[in-house]
Amino acid sequence: MVRMRLRIVGAVTAAALVAAAVGIGVVMTDDSEARPALLRVDAAATANVFELMVASSADRWVPETLAGALPNQPIEQPGADRPASVAVVAGRVTAVETGVAFAQPAEPDGASPVEVPFGSADADIAVFRVRMDVTDAVGLKDESIEFGLRFFGSPRIAPTDEILAGLRRLEDIVAVLSTRGWWDFDKDLYDVSLSGSLLGV
């Protein structure tokens, strides 16, 4: 298996973040001796990946491209427009830990989720805390941030240790941040747009 980190993202300026992030699709061959010379960005492949990510999102708003998710892009709403995001950030995941878990009551319909112990068989939603060092950003000046990622279970959420292990292997990612203070259990956490989707290699 060949792995490539988003070094191109970490080396660019904030103004070039989108161009770098949109180019994270990679074309490679299995020729190990010639691999470095053959490693290149495939913009068309990356666009296809982004389209699939957007198509799987449950958010009511989805951008057609990553550029459409930048903070300076407006989303039309009745009465007033709002920014497409608070920031688009690139960086490296440095820590992951559990946050809170919730059960969704069956009755009455539309009732708010109830907090339950993390890892409980009754949990329908688990929120994990992810910390990342920011290497480039549009709309943000912080050098490190934390955001919450939601995992839903049907009928059960994957084991906590498996999710933690997977998130800790993320390394370099690009995330669209929708807001901060959305999570009642920690108002410093950001929320991630596109149903928590992340871009990475």
Secondary structure, DSSP 4 states (H G I P E B T S, - for coil): ------HHHHTS-GGGHHHHHTT--EE--S-TTTHHHH-EE-HHHHHHHHHHHHHT---S---SSGGGGSTTSEE--SSS-EES-SEEEEEEEEEEEEEEEEE--SSSTTPPPEEE-TT-TT-SEEEEEEEEEEEEEES---SEEEEEEEEE-SS-PPPHHHHHHHHHT--EEEEEEEEES--TT-TT-EEEHHHH-EEE-
